[in-house]
């Protein structure tokens, strides 16, 4: 693996380590230098190319990003295949994102070349939602910096607290003149709100809006009672 500035005449096949913008010529990071690029560079007066890397360097940073993601990821998270130094973490189940803020701060404080970003703590997510991303920004990172980041991430800097499915009972008290369609709509809205948490309504009763009636119904639904 070799990095450094090289003459344009020797840059054929090199991989651009940093973006080049000069007099209308644009080479993006990671782009392979071609003979056409060399010719255009000469015409625009470029004497040297940007820093040069290698495919081996790209592969190495991707492996390091994967290693950090594995160390960082806690329960109920799926690690996506690494690419261009980035690894994304996805929720395997519905739940709340739990972030260990001190560990996450230490990871990001090691070196500006290493970043770890997460959703806000206690954000509700569904299966398949992206929860966090790890990125090695340049083509290489000092081994000592990576070691410190791995140490900071040890034990999982982010995890998912999965929702525990619940069975819900609902007692609706009815005022005189209240249309059944209004209660039905309310139930549909409630079901939609419960669905992301894996909860479902298994029992519903409707009683007149009288204080003596609904407490008796609720007492019948004690936790050890069977229903549905």
C-alpha positions, 0 to 999 in steps of 0.5 A: 500500500503506497500513498503520496503525490506522483507525477501525472506521467506516472499516475496511470492506473492509480486510484485517486485518494482525494478529489481533484478539481483543477481548471474544469478537470474533476477526479473523484476520490476512488476513481482510477486514473486513465490515459485520458485523465493524464492528457487532460491534466497535462493540458490544464498544467497539472504537474502532479496528481493527487495522492495515490492509493491502491485497491488493497488500501480500499479493501483494508479500510472496508475490513476495518470498518466492518471490524469496528461495526461488529465491535460496536453492534449490540443486540437485535442489530444486523450488520450490512456488507461493508462497502467503500469503508462504510458499514450500516447497522439495521434493526432486526426487530421493532424496538427502541434504539439504545445508545451508550453515549460515552462509548459513542463519544469516545469512538468519534473522539479518537480520530477525525478519520473514524466516525460512528453515527446513530439515531437519537436514543430511544427512537422507535424503529421498525424491522429493517430501519437503519440504526447506525453507520460506521465510516472510515473516511480516508483510504487508511487509518493509523493502527493505533487509532483503530485500536482505540476506537475498537476499545471504546466500542467494546461491549456494544455502543448501540443496541436495540431493545425489542418491544415485548408483544402485548395483548390489549383490552379496551373498554369504551364508555358510550355517551348518549347519542355517540355514533358507533362509527365514531367508536369504530374509527377510534379503535382503528386509530388505536390499532394503528398506533399499537402495531409498530410496538407489536401489540394487538387488541384482543378484547373490546367491550362497550358500556354506557358512560356510568361509573359503576359499570366500567370498573366491574368490566376491568376487574374481570380482565385481571392478568391471569384471566383468559380471553380470546 
